[in-house]
Amino acid sequence: MITSTFKPRGVCAREISIALSDDGRTVESVSFVGGCNGNLKAIGKLVAGRPVDEVVSLLQGNTCGPRPTSCADQMTRALIEAQERVGAAE
């Protein structure tokens, strides 16, 4: 399992923790510090076990009110960053 911590910008959440499968293709778990607790726990449950590419294509660009981003969008950035680290290590 590959783990990564991401500091989101422009949202209420202060940190996003990501765990990917050893090959970096599947989301094992996602958790948030701060933000809308119930909604962010639900997002973590919904994306667990899904392919990173699927989650990114579904949630990337999602906004929150007048903000140009959201916790879900920031999570996609965290997933992409974690996946790039896997590729760099290979």
C-alpha positions, -999 to +999 in steps of 0.1 A: +000+000+000+012+035-009+002+064+014+003+101+009-008+132+027-020+163+008-026+199+020-057+211+001-061+247-009-093+268-011-115+244+009-124+239+045-106+205+049-070+210+062-056+176+051-063+147+029-048+113+036-047+088+006-039+051+005-035+035-029-029-001-039+008-011-044+005-004-082-011+030-076-042+022-096-068+016-069-080+038-041-077+019-008-089+047+015-093+084+017-098+105+049-101+142+055-092+164+085-116+193+088-144+201+064-179+187+064-173+155+084-204+135+073-200+144+036-163+137+036-166+104+054-192+094+027-169+104-001-142+082+014-166+053+015-177+058-020-143+060-036-127+031-016-119+001-039-125+022-071-099+028-098-081+062-094-088+071-130-125+066-125-127+087-094-106+115-110-128+116-141-160+117-120-150+143-094-123+165-110-135+200-114-163+197-089-169+231-072-183+242-038-206+272-039-187+302-053-153+285-049-136+273-080-127+240-062-142+216-036-129+189-012-138+163-039-118+182-065-089+186-041-090+149-034-086+142-071-055+164-071-042+144-041-049+111-060-031+124-091-001+135-070+001+102-052-002+083-084+026+104-100+048+095-070+043+058-077+052+063-113+084+083-103+095+055-080+092+028-106 
